[in-house]
Amino acid sequence: MNPRSLFSPVACLFSLAAIGCGAPSPQEPAAPSDQTAEVAQYRCVPLSAEALRVKAPPTALVVGDSRREAQVTSVRLCPSGQVPQALHNPAPPRPLAAWLTATPGASADNRPVHASADSVYYAGVYKPTSETGYALGVGARLQIYNPQVAHSLDQVSTVVSMVRGASTSIVATGYRKFQTTYPTLLVGHTVGGVFQHVTGWVQVHPSYYPGMDLSGYIGAKPRFFVLYSGTDWWVYFNDAWVGYFPGSRWGGAFTSGEMAHWYGEVFVSGARLPPVTDMGNGLFPPNAASGAIEEMCTHNGTSCFLMGAAQSYVSNAAYYGLYYPGLSNLRYGGNGGG
């Protein structure tokens, strides 16, 4: 079989990280009533019966990590028994072809598959879980920026994801900037090669939610994790579990990953050249101030083990770059030739 035929022509935009909290505690303080601007970004919805079906995974350590958190939240955004839901969390511009194979051992020719009408650029690394020995999750610290976006239909994101099959089953998290003036919390998944965004998402945390404004974290390096626990795929941000995608979304067939990804991505509408939209903070590596992805790890269900010797990929080094010395940290970014 031609290895290129393994790819779905419409895999997800983000080949679309594990520690913390479960259902909200009634002792947590409520959000102040004068937070008008903050409240306008979300609405409060009842905690679903599905959210109460399972407990959040236990606190998990990152092996070799200092366990420092970027910033711990203590403010409940909604009354007890309710959780926040973003009012503005649009689906990505459109599904795109995947940039990396999810099939361990496939040839280099099997890697890049690009869309034609628009352009997508990547800079990052990937690692088969067969080489790390841990296939239940993926994680990292992502330094958050507020990148310059050249066009309203452009999107920039920084992502960690766990993939199975030819990009047919994916869960991802990170941050992105798309049709906002600030970065937001990215959560998404792919089923059968079709990107499903947050369809079926089960919200658990009383403060963190997909699409939330991350302006307060700009410059910080919070944790992001994806983890398969019990029968579900959980997403973790900073110091707590946010929620999960039920395993039933994949008919119970997606229980581990074959490939872990860590990368920056820029989607450029209309294939404009040069792309101009920033990746990361717009600085090219190896500049020490360029975008950072650190403590990259893969998960065994209890701990996330730092990994090294990943394979790197840059789609166009004239526009965006990567500095990866071979351990668990990397630098990435660029200004798209602008």
Beta strands, then each sheet from edge to edge (+ up, - down):
strand 1: 42-46
strand 2: 61-63
strand 3: 82-86
strand 4: 119-128
strand 5: 137-142
strand 6: 155-164
strand 7: 169-177
strand 8: 184-191
strand 9: 194-197
strand 10: 202-203
strand 11: 223-229
strand 12: 232-237
strand 13: 240-246
strand 14: 259-268
strand 15: 291-299
strand 16: 303-306
strand 17: 311-314
strand 18: 321-323
strand 19: 330-333
sheet 1: 1+ 3-
sheet 2: 2+ 16+ 15- 5+ 11- 12+ 13- 10+
sheet 3: 2+ 16+ 15- 19+ 18-
sheet 4: 9+ 8- 7+ 6- 14+ 4- 17+
end
